[in-house]
Amino acid sequence: MDFNIFGKGVFVVNLLAIVYDEKQKKILIGKRENDPNIPKLSWCFPGGRPGYEEDLEFSLIKEVKKKTGIEVRVKEVVFAKTYPEKQEFLSIYYLCEPYEGMEQAGESFKELMWIKPTEVTKYFTTSIHPKVLEYLTKL
């Protein structure tokens, strides 16, 4: 789709969960392969695009469950940003806590991994905003 025809203010919204396990002091990331929109994307936070008929947080909870098998509670909005790689993508990051479910990679994820928040740059192959990195170091 050519987003230039819309001018300003039209974005593809992507909701991302920073799933933080307080006991382990780790976050959950998933590995994607052959992403059609961002070819360089590999490891990333679970999430997805919301539907028009649903609340954003409810959509995020459903997407995390589909991709990871884990039920989460949304705690707070962390940050929103666009990407240098795809300016029309607007991502909203949420801090979430896991509370039940069987961890299992699903839908677009091939693998899941729990990592220390400070290790995220070792795995992500796309840009991570400095504010998100700063937030992760404080978890």
N, CA, C and O of each residue as an XYZ file, in Angstrom:
556
protein
N       0.832     -1.172      0.000
C       0.000      0.000      0.000
C       0.881      1.241      0.000
O       1.865      1.299      0.737
N       0.549      2.214     -0.800
C       1.297      3.465     -0.875
C       0.705      4.455      0.121
O      -0.340      5.054     -0.132
N       1.383      4.623      1.253
C       0.887      5.497      2.305
C       1.040      6.974      1.971
O       0.450      7.821      2.641
N       1.812      7.293      0.958
C       1.983      8.695      0.561
C       0.678      9.318      0.075
O       0.525     10.538      0.131
N      -0.252      8.516     -0.395
C      -1.518      9.062     -0.891
C      -2.367      9.654      0.232
O      -3.260     10.461     -0.027
N      -2.094      9.257      1.478
C      -2.874      9.749      2.603
C      -2.340     11.050      3.186
O      -3.060     11.746      3.902
N      -1.102     11.384      2.894
C      -0.508     12.554      3.536
C      -0.125     12.220      4.957
O       0.400     11.139      5.225
N      -0.380     13.131      5.867
C       0.027     12.945      7.260
C      -0.998     12.148      8.064
O      -2.193     12.152      7.768
N      -0.492     11.467      9.086
C      -1.350     10.902     10.115
C      -1.922      9.520      9.915
O      -2.720      9.086     10.746
N      -1.569      8.800      8.870
C      -2.092      7.442      8.695
C      -0.947      6.458      8.956
O       0.103      6.514      8.315
N      -1.178      5.562      9.909
C      -0.150      4.606     10.298
C      -0.733      3.209     10.394
O      -1.934      3.029     10.591
N       0.142      2.222     10.251
C      -0.185      0.848     10.591
C       0.241      0.698     12.047
O       1.424      0.809     12.366
N      -0.721      0.448     12.925
C      -0.435      0.364     14.357
C      -0.029     -1.058     14.717
O      -0.680     -2.027     14.324
N       1.049     -1.160     15.464
C       1.558     -2.430     15.943
C       1.695     -2.339     17.455
O       2.323     -1.409     17.963
N       1.122     -3.280     18.174
C       1.192     -3.314     19.630
C       2.249     -4.318     20.042
O       2.259     -5.450     19.559
N       3.138     -3.909     20.932
C       4.239     -4.780     21.348
C       4.249     -4.932     22.861
O       4.089     -3.957     23.595
N       4.437     -6.163     23.320
C       4.451     -6.463     24.749
C       5.872     -6.708     25.228
O       6.576     -7.578     24.715
N       6.275     -5.939     26.206
C       7.501     -6.235     26.938
C       7.029     -7.108     28.106
O       6.634     -6.609     29.159
N       7.082     -8.423     27.886
C       6.609     -9.376     28.892
C       7.747     -9.587     29.876
O       8.764    -10.202     29.555
N       7.556     -9.063     31.080
C       8.610     -9.091     32.099
C       8.216    -10.019     33.235
O       7.195     -9.820     33.893
N       9.040    -11.036     33.456
C       8.844    -11.959     34.567
C       9.647    -11.434     35.750
O      10.876    -11.500     35.763
N       8.943    -10.920     36.729
C       9.562    -10.303     37.912
C      10.457    -11.281     38.671
O      11.517    -10.895     39.165
N      10.038    -12.544     38.768
C      10.818    -13.540     39.517
C      12.144    -13.837     38.837
O      13.189    -13.875     39.485
N      12.094    -14.046     37.522
C      13.318    -14.357     36.770
C      14.139    -13.118     36.454
O      15.340    -13.207     36.197
N      13.480    -11.951     36.473
C      14.108    -10.691     36.038
C      14.487    -10.787     34.547
O      15.551    -10.332     34.127
N      13.575    -11.397     33.762
C      13.822    -11.578     32.328
C      12.611    -11.155     31.515
O      11.489    -11.092     32.018
N      12.869    -10.865     30.232
C      11.812    -10.524     29.286
C      11.712    -11.612     28.224
O      12.666    -12.346     27.963
N      10.537    -11.694     27.625
C      10.279    -12.714     26.606
C      10.407    -12.111     25.214
O       9.825    -11.066     24.927
N      11.174    -12.778     24.348
C      11.277    -12.372     22.947
C      10.981    -13.578     22.067
O      11.107    -14.725     22.497
N      10.589    -13.303     20.834
C      10.292    -14.367     19.890
C      11.076    -14.182     18.609
O      11.393    -13.058     18.220
N      11.388    -15.280     17.958
C      12.138    -15.233     16.703
C      11.195    -15.394     15.524
O      10.423    -16.349     15.445
N      11.277    -14.437     14.610
C      10.504    -14.476     13.369
C      11.462    -14.733     12.215
O      12.653    -14.435     12.301
N      10.926    -15.287     11.140
C      11.725    -15.500      9.940
C      10.936    -15.024      8.734
O       9.721    -15.209      8.658
N      11.634    -14.415      7.801
C      11.046    -13.985      6.526
C       9.846    -13.053      6.693
O       8.799    -13.266      6.082
N      10.002    -12.025      7.520
C       8.923    -11.060      7.705
C       8.715    -10.294      6.395
O       9.670     -9.715      5.878
N       7.502    -10.274      5.846
C       7.274     -9.619      4.557
C       7.376     -8.096      4.611
O       7.649     -7.460      3.593
N       7.161     -7.507      5.785
C       7.194     -6.044      5.900
C       8.561     -5.497      6.284
O       8.964     -4.432      5.816
N       9.271     -6.224      7.134
C      10.608     -5.791      7.567
C      11.537     -6.999      7.440
O      11.694     -7.762      8.393
N      12.150     -7.174      6.273
C      12.972     -8.365      6.019
C      14.108     -8.588      7.020
O      14.489     -9.734      7.258
N      14.663     -7.513      7.616
C      15.773     -7.670      8.558
C      15.327     -8.120      9.945
O      16.164     -8.430     10.793
N      14.017     -8.157     10.184
C      13.496     -8.495     11.503
C      13.776     -9.954     11.850
O      13.528    -10.849     11.042
N      14.295    -10.189     13.055
C      14.486    -11.555     13.542
C      13.837    -11.664     14.918
O      12.644    -11.955     15.006
N      14.583    -11.439     15.986
C      14.042    -11.478     17.334
C      13.280    -10.191     17.601
O      13.705     -9.110     17.192
N      12.147    -10.314     18.291
C      11.339     -9.129     18.581
C      10.417     -9.409     19.768
O      10.329    -10.536     20.257
N       9.743     -8.369     20.212
C       8.748     -8.515     21.269
C       7.474     -9.101     20.678
O       7.161     -8.825     19.519
N       6.732     -9.897     21.432
C       5.456    -10.404     20.925
C       4.420     -9.291     20.820
O       4.458     -8.321     21.577
N       3.521     -9.436     19.899
C       2.451     -8.453     19.715
C       1.833     -8.611     18.347
O       1.926     -9.674     17.732
N       1.205     -7.557     17.874
C       0.568     -7.597     16.568
C      -0.305     -6.383     16.343
O      -0.330     -5.454     17.151
N      -1.015     -6.407     15.240
C      -1.892     -5.288     14.882
C      -3.271     -5.476     15.500
O      -3.809     -6.584     15.498
N      -3.838     -4.409     16.022
C      -5.170     -4.510     16.613
C      -6.259     -4.453     15.554
O      -6.059     -3.923     14.461
N      -7.407     -5.008     15.897
C      -8.584     -4.853     15.053
C      -9.287     -3.558     15.407
O      -9.059     -3.002     16.482
N     -10.135     -3.072     14.523
C     -10.860     -1.828     14.778
C     -11.922     -1.991     15.845
O     -12.288     -1.022     16.510
N     -12.420     -3.205     16.018
C     -13.540     -3.431     16.915
C     -13.122     -3.708     18.361
O     -13.981     -3.836     19.234
N     -11.814     -3.803     18.624
C     -11.348     -4.178     19.951
C     -10.532     -3.078     20.609
O      -9.912     -2.254     19.938
N     -10.545     -3.083     21.923
C      -9.676     -2.234     22.716
C      -8.219     -2.626     22.436
O      -7.922     -3.804     22.236
N      -7.323     -1.656     22.423
C      -5.920     -1.948     22.113
C      -5.314     -2.962     23.077
O      -4.648     -3.903     22.646
N      -5.538     -2.781     24.365
C      -4.956     -3.699     25.336
C      -5.519     -5.113     25.191
O      -4.782     -6.089     25.330
N      -6.812     -5.229     24.915
C      -7.414     -6.547     24.704
C      -6.795     -7.215     23.471
O      -6.511     -8.413     23.491
N      -6.588     -6.446     22.405
C      -5.946     -6.977     21.201
C      -4.542     -7.476     21.501
O      -4.141     -8.541     21.030
N      -3.797     -6.706     22.285
C      -2.435     -7.108     22.630
C      -2.431     -8.416     23.419
O      -1.631     -9.309     23.140
N      -3.312     -8.529     24.391
C      -3.397     -9.744     25.197
C      -3.674    -10.957     24.303
O      -3.053    -12.006     24.479
N      -4.591    -10.825     23.354
C      -4.906    -11.920     22.422
C      -3.704    -12.277     21.546
O      -3.405    -13.454     21.348
N      -3.016    -11.258     21.023
C      -1.859    -11.506     20.148
C      -0.729    -12.200     20.901
O      -0.103    -13.117     20.369
N      -0.466    -11.774     22.129
C       0.590    -12.412     22.922
C       0.237    -13.878     23.170
O       1.097    -14.752     23.063
N      -0.993    -14.140     23.492
C      -1.446    -15.522     23.728
C      -1.268    -16.376     22.468
O      -0.775    -17.501     22.551
N      -1.670    -15.844     21.290
C      -1.528    -16.594     20.035
C      -0.073    -16.892     19.702
O       0.243    -17.970     19.199
N       0.810    -15.942     19.980
C       2.204    -16.090     19.572
C       3.077    -16.802     20.589
O       4.120    -17.354     20.237
N       2.650    -16.795     21.881
C       3.511    -17.352     22.924
C       2.847    -18.419     23.791
O       3.540    -19.165     24.483
N       1.533    -18.502     23.764
C       0.822    -19.419     24.648
C       0.671    -18.885     26.061
O       0.120    -19.574     26.920
N       1.144    -17.681     26.322
C       1.153    -17.115     27.673
C       0.072    -16.043     27.817
O      -0.108    -15.196     26.941
N      -0.644    -16.101     28.945
C      -1.610    -15.060     29.300
C      -0.846    -13.950     30.017
O      -0.013    -14.212     30.885
N      -1.141    -12.710     29.641
C      -0.477    -11.569     30.278
C      -1.501    -10.564     30.778
O      -2.648    -10.529     30.332
N      -1.043     -9.746     31.724
C      -1.787     -8.575     32.185
C      -1.014     -7.351     31.720
O       0.207     -7.288     31.861
N      -1.719     -6.393     31.171
C      -1.079     -5.141     30.762
C      -0.940     -4.256     31.986
O      -1.914     -3.996     32.693
N       0.282     -3.795     32.230
C       0.538     -2.944     33.396
C       0.559     -1.464     33.035
O      -0.026     -0.643     33.742
N       1.243     -1.115     31.919
C       1.339      0.296     31.550
C       1.836      0.456     30.122
O       2.459     -0.444     29.558
N       1.550      1.616     29.551
C       2.125      1.981     28.259
C       3.535      2.476     28.536
O       3.760      3.267     29.451
N       4.483      2.000     27.732
C       5.882      2.358     27.923
C       6.308      3.465     26.961
O       6.926      4.447     27.371
N       5.972      3.300     25.665
C       6.511      4.211     24.662
C       5.823      3.954     23.329
O       5.327      2.854     23.084
N       5.792      4.956     22.477
C       5.285      4.794     21.111
C       6.303      5.385     20.149
O       6.927      6.402     20.453
N       6.477      4.753     18.984
C       7.476      5.229     18.017
C       7.189      4.734     16.611
O       6.442      3.775     16.417
N       7.786      5.395     15.640
C       7.826      4.902     14.270
C       9.237      4.361     14.034
O      10.124      4.541     14.868
N       9.436      3.703     12.900
C      10.714      3.046     12.604
C      11.416      3.713     11.429
O      10.766      4.100     10.458
N      12.735      3.849     11.510
C      13.461      4.361     10.348
C      13.269      3.456      9.126
O      13.238      3.933      7.991
N      13.140      2.144      9.370
C      12.990      1.183      8.278
C      11.625      1.284      7.596
O      11.513      1.017      6.400
N      10.597      1.663      8.339
C       9.214      1.729      7.839
C       8.491      2.844      8.581
O       7.859      2.590      9.607
N       8.571      4.068      8.085
C       8.009      5.230      8.775
C       6.503      5.144      8.988
O       5.979      5.786      9.898
N       5.796      4.370      8.173
C       4.343      4.283      8.325
C       3.923      3.308      9.443
O       2.735      3.207      9.750
N       4.878      2.595     10.050
C       4.568      1.689     11.156
C       4.682      2.450     12.474
O       5.725      3.035     12.769
N       3.626      2.441     13.254
C       3.607      3.052     14.577
C       3.486      1.938     15.598
O       2.488      1.218     15.620
N       4.491      1.793     16.438
C       4.463      0.753     17.463
C       4.230      1.369     18.827
O       4.802      2.402     19.175
N       3.369      0.704     19.592
C       3.100      1.111     20.961
C       3.572     -0.026     21.858
O       3.105     -1.160     21.742
N       4.500      0.290     22.748
C       5.081     -0.695     23.656
C       4.345     -0.668     24.992
O       4.087      0.397     25.551
N       4.013     -1.854     25.491
C       3.339     -2.007     26.777
C       4.159     -2.914     27.679
O       4.726     -3.903     27.215
N       4.227     -2.588     28.961
C       4.799     -3.502     29.931
C       3.699     -4.471     30.337
O       2.599     -4.059     30.706
N       4.006     -5.756     30.266
C       3.033     -6.791     30.617
C       3.683     -7.777     31.583
O       4.900     -7.960     31.593
N       2.832     -8.406     32.394
C       3.330     -9.452     33.274
C       2.648    -10.764     32.918
O       1.437    -10.800     32.701
N       3.430    -11.849     32.858
C       2.827    -13.161     32.581
C       2.150    -13.672     33.846
O       2.621    -13.421     34.955
N       1.029    -14.399     33.673
C       0.410    -14.969     34.865
C      -0.035    -16.410     34.695
O      -0.255    -17.088     35.698
N      -0.180    -16.910     33.476
C      -0.474    -18.331     33.294
C      -0.304    -18.711     31.831
O      -0.097    -17.859     30.967
N      -0.397    -20.006     31.579
C      -0.298    -20.513     30.217
C       0.937    -21.353     30.013
O       1.870    -21.331     30.816
N       0.925    -22.094     28.927
C       2.052    -22.934     28.540
C       2.837    -22.218     27.452
O       2.301    -21.922     26.385
N       4.085    -21.943     27.719
C       4.932    -21.255     26.745
C       5.103    -22.123     25.503
O       5.585    -23.252     25.578
N       4.693    -21.568     24.346
C       4.800    -22.301     23.093
C       4.801    -21.305     21.938
O       3.882    -20.496     21.808
N       5.828    -21.367     21.106
C       5.896    -20.488     19.946
C       4.746    -20.799     19.005
O       4.479    -21.961     18.697
N       4.069    -19.757     18.551
C       2.944    -19.955     17.658
C       2.846    -18.843     16.638
O       3.562    -17.845     16.719
N       1.959    -19.018     15.684
C       1.703    -18.090     14.597
C       3.005    -17.725     13.904
O       3.592    -18.583     13.244
N       3.485    -16.493     14.021
C       4.667    -16.069     13.260
C       5.988    -16.325     13.984
O       7.049    -16.083     13.410
N       5.954    -16.804     15.217
C       7.182    -17.085     15.954
C       7.638    -18.525     15.750
O       6.841    -19.462     15.811
N       8.929    -18.679     15.508
C       9.536    -20.004     15.360
C      10.143    -20.486     16.670
O      10.318    -21.686     16.883
N      10.467    -19.522     17.558
C      11.161    -19.849     18.801
C      10.904    -18.729     19.805
O      10.702    -17.577     19.421
N      10.912    -19.073     21.092
C      10.784    -18.103     22.177
C      12.006    -18.205     23.077
O      12.620    -19.266     23.194
N      12.353    -17.076     23.717
C      13.492    -17.084     24.619
C      13.287    -16.018     25.695
O      12.814    -14.917     25.412
N      13.652    -16.360     26.931
C      13.666    -15.404     28.033
C      15.099    -14.891     28.163
O      16.041    -15.677     28.269
N      15.253    -13.577     28.154
C      16.584    -12.973     28.248
C      16.575    -11.861     29.292
O      15.514    -11.366     29.672
N      17.756    -11.476     29.749
C      17.868    -10.309     30.617
C      17.508     -9.080     29.777
O      17.874     -9.016     28.604
N      16.806     -8.117     30.347
C      16.436     -6.923     29.575
C      17.625     -6.214     28.934
O      17.486     -5.640     27.854
N      18.767     -6.244     29.566
C      19.951     -5.572     29.035
C      20.593     -6.317     27.867
O      21.504     -5.786     27.230
N      20.140     -7.531     27.574
C      20.707     -8.330     26.483
C      19.976     -8.147     25.148
O      20.362     -8.751     24.147
N      18.946     -7.336     25.126
C      18.079     -7.243     23.955
C      18.842     -6.874     22.675
O      18.513     -7.383     21.603
N      19.834     -6.016     22.763
C      20.569     -5.606     21.556
C      21.420     -6.736     20.977
O      21.834     -6.656     19.821
N      21.687     -7.777     21.749
C      22.418     -8.935     21.231
C      21.562     -9.733     20.247
O      22.090    -10.452     19.399
N      20.252     -9.604     20.362
C      19.336    -10.430     19.576
C      18.590     -9.658     18.487
O      18.385    -10.186     17.394
N      18.185     -8.433     18.764
C      17.383     -7.678     17.797
C      18.244     -7.227     16.625
O      19.361     -6.746     16.813
N      17.717     -7.386     15.415
C      18.442     -6.988     14.208
C      17.860     -5.715     13.589
O      18.332     -5.257     12.549
N      16.845     -5.151     14.224
C      16.280     -3.875     13.783
C      16.491     -2.857     14.891
O      16.900     -3.211     15.996
N      16.216     -1.606     14.600
C      16.480     -0.544     15.555
C      15.611     -0.659     16.806
O      14.457     -1.084     16.746
N      16.184     -0.278     17.920
C      15.455     -0.180     19.179
C      15.658      1.250     19.663
O      16.791      1.711     19.806
N      14.579      1.931     19.909
C      14.678      3.331     20.320
C      15.425      3.439     21.647
O      15.224      2.608     22.533
N      16.285      4.452     21.798
C      17.026      4.633     23.056
C      16.120      4.714     24.292
O      16.524      4.284     25.373
N      14.918      5.250     24.155
C      14.012      5.325     25.313
C      13.535      3.936     25.737
O      13.350      3.680     26.927
N      13.335      3.040     24.769
C      12.952      1.669     25.098
C      14.126      0.972     25.776
O      13.945      0.271     26.772
N      15.330      1.163     25.238
C      16.518      0.567     25.851
C      16.719      1.071     27.287
O      17.037      0.295     28.189
N      16.531      2.356     27.478
C      16.661      2.943     28.815
C      15.635      2.328     29.778
O      15.957      2.004     30.921
N      14.405      2.174     29.297
C      13.352      1.571     30.110
C      13.733      0.143     30.497
O      13.561     -0.255     31.650
N      14.243     -0.621     29.547
C      14.621     -2.003     29.812
C      15.721     -2.110     30.871
O      15.712     -3.038     31.681
N      16.654     -1.181     30.871
C      17.743     -1.229     31.856
C      17.238     -0.984     33.273
O      17.904     -1.351     34.241
N      16.068     -0.369     33.399
C      15.514     -0.064     34.723
C      14.603     -1.173     35.262
O      14.132     -1.090     36.396
N      14.355     -2.202     34.457
C      13.499     -3.294     34.933
C      14.227     -4.147     35.970
O      13.661     -5.113     36.482
